[in-house]
Amino acid sequence: MTLRIGVIGTGAIGRDHIRRITCNLSGAEIVAVTDVNADAAALAIESYGLTDAKIYPDDLSLIAAPEVDAILVASWGPAHQQSVLAGIAAGKYVFCEKPLATTAAGCREIVEAEIKHGKKLVQVGFMRRYDSGYIQLKQAVESGFIGEPLMIRCAHRNPSSADLYTTDMAVTDTFIHEIDVLHWLVNDDYVSARVAFPKKTRNALPHLRDPQVITLETRGGILITTEIFVNCKYGYDIQCEIIGEEGIVRLPEVAGITYRKDAKLGMNLLMDWKDRFIDSYDRELQDFIDCINQNRDLQGPTSWDGYVAAVTADACVRAQESGQEEAIELDEKPEFYGGVALRSV
Ligand code: NAP
C-alpha cells in the first residue's frame, strides 16, 4: 500500500519532509500541499517533480480531500492545533511537527479528541527518540545495565542564535527536545523545574540570557541538569550522560574519522542540528508510514507526549522568570496512552 500524504506548511522542515518522503523513504507519496504562501507550496512540489500533487487553499480543504490518507503538519506552531483537531475529526492519521499545540490546554484538547475518536492517530515530531545513540541509552537503562538511574547530565549547545531568538525560546524551541526524550529514556514523569543563569557570554545579544542551566526532578527522584548554550561558537553539540547505581552510559560522539595531523589528534564536530539528527528524521517518518501501512498502532511520540512537553516547558519558563522551583503538574495519564508503571522512589 502507498500512503497518500498531504503536507500543511511548506517552509523549511515541510520541504525537507517532502524531499525525504519522495526521495528517501518507501511506502508513501505526497499527493497534496498547502501553505499560506501559495507560491511556496507550488515551488515545493515543483522542486521534486510532483506534477500530480494538488495545491489546496488551506489546511481544512486539504484534510477533507478524499485522496489524502494522512496529513503532515509543518506550518508555524500556532497553526498546528487547528490542523491536528481537523485531522482527528476526519479520522485521518496526523504527523505533527513540534509543538503539538502552543498551550497545554490546546494539547489537552487534542488528547481528549483522540481518546473520543478511539484510536491513536497522532505522532509528534520529537525525532530524538529515533536517534541510535538515545536508543542505546534507553536499552542500557531498561536492561538494568547501569542499575537504577540516579542523575542525568546533558548539554545542548548551538554555535550561534538568530537575532530574534529570546530567552524563553531556549526552553520552547531548544530544550523542548530534551524534555521529550529524557522522560522517555527513564520512563518517569517530571515534578519540578528550576533555572539558573551563570555568567552571561559576551557572544549573545543584550536581550538574551545565555547560557542557562535547567534542572528537572522526576517523581522517582532522578535529578536532570541540562546546560543550554546557544552561542557556544565551536559547534552543535548534544551530550547526555546517565549516572546509575552500577555504572554510567553516555551518548556517542558524532560519527566521524579521527585525524592525526600537525602534532594534533582530532575529530570534526558538526555545526548544524539538521546534520546531527538527519537519520532520525528519516526513521521517525518511515516508522509512521510503516505502522499505518501495516495496520499497527503508531509507535512514536503521542499526543500525550506533546501535552507533557507543553506542561513541562510552561513550568521551565515560569522558573526562568521567578528564579524559584516551579511545580510540574500533569494530569493523570489516561489508560488510552498506555498508563505504564513509572519508576518508584
Ligand atoms: P518555516 O520555515 O517558517 O515554515 C513554516 C511554513 O508554514 C511557512 O511557509 C509558513 O508560511 C507556513 N504557514 C504558516 N501558517 C500556516 C497555515 N496556517 N497553513 C499553512 N501554512 C502555514 O518554519 P519551519 O522551520 O519549517 O518550522 C515549522 C514547524 O516545524 C515549527 O512548528 C517548528 O517548531 C517545527 N520544527 C521542528 C523541528 C524538529 O527538530 N523537529 C525542526 C524545525 C522546525 P509563511 O512563511 O508565509 O508564514
Residues whose N, C-alpha, C, O or C-beta is under 5 A from the ligand:
A	BS01	NAP	I8 G9 T10 G11 A12 I13 G14 T34 D35 V36 N37 A40 A74 S75 W76 G77 A79 E97 K98 P99 G125
